[in-house]
Amino acid sequence: MSVSSSDRKTVLIIGASSGIGKCCAERLAASGWRVFGVSRSAPPAEAYETLRIDIDDDDSVRDGVALILEKSGRIDAVVNSGGVSTRGSVEDVPMAEARQIMETNLFGVLRVCQATLPAIRASKGVIVNISSFGGLIGTQFGGHYAASKFAVRGLTESLRRELAPSGVRVVDVSPGLFKTRMTENVVISEGTLHGAYAGDFAKFLKGKDKFMKNMSTPEPVAVLIEEILSGDHPKGYYFVGPFFQRIMLVLKKILPQSAFDALIARALG
């Protein structure tokens, strides 16, 4: 049976030009959703509708959401999967770079939520905010990214409680390490390369490069998000990632802090 475009559920996916966002857009489009995949640069033509939205810009987000509502008449789900990252010490990463991470990873999520909430409330829809394993465990040389993702988790938890009476479901999905454009093209702090942490940072980067070669692509995240959007009663929080990272989350709860810190240091070289 054919379904008219006005009857199809509509999902807005942020960061759909690559990685988790692209996987989600492709999977949901194949499942019958009307997908609007957006990114800061104009996405190439896909099997779903694409649109340029800069989540760092209030006007861009507001105008983009208005255009989607003009085209579709509804928004049933939002997947906030855009993000940026920097590797460097808390001491050495310039404030301008630190602000940019928070601008995109936290305030970008907030802008999208605020702009779409009237439509999401009307459809009693779903908001999925993608945080990270880095929002659960703060590792050395990833402090700024961790700070932004810890903040996203707190924002999502508060939003979930505020919207519960309206029937809107708000979900935090924390992916572990997957091979994406962001993880492959992460910005490296020049100050940390040559500063007081240079030796430890060089070891860390060498271990990270070796580690990332064994990472899988993020299709499992897209599978989980499709299940969340298709279900009636999703949980408030999900982790999806390699088994050893699940174990790390358990160990963080049960090990003495000094023992867990030593374990993290060894795991990261």
Number of C-alpha atoms within 10 A of each C-alpha: 3 4 8 7 14 12 12 15 17 25 25 26 26 31 27 26 23 17 22 28 26 23 19 29 33 18 17 22 19 13 10 13 21 23 27 23 29 26 22 18 12 14 18 9 9 13 11 15 17 21 21 18 24 20 28 20 15 16 13 16 22 17 13 20 20 15 13 19 15 10 11 17 14 20 27 23 27 25 28 26 23 27 22 18 24 22 22 26 23 15 14 17 20 14 11 8 15 18 13 17 23 23 20 21 27 23 20 22 25 18 20 23 21 11 17 22 20 12 17 22 17 14 16 18 23 25 27 23 25 27 30 24 22 21 23 18 17 17 16 17 24 17 23 24 25 23 19 26 27 20 18 24 23 14 16 25 16 12 17 19 13 12 15 12 9 12 15 23 26 25 25 24 26 22 22 23 20 23 17 18 13 17 17 12 11 13 14 16 19 14 16 22 19 13 14 13 16 16 12 14 22 15 12 19 18 12 14 15 12 10 13 15 10 10 15 14 14 22 17 17 24 20 14 16 21 17 12 20 22 11 10 11 9 15 13 15 15 16 19 19 19 14 9 10 16 14 10 15 14 11 15 17 10 9 13 10 12 8 12 16 14 10 15 16 13 10 12 15 14
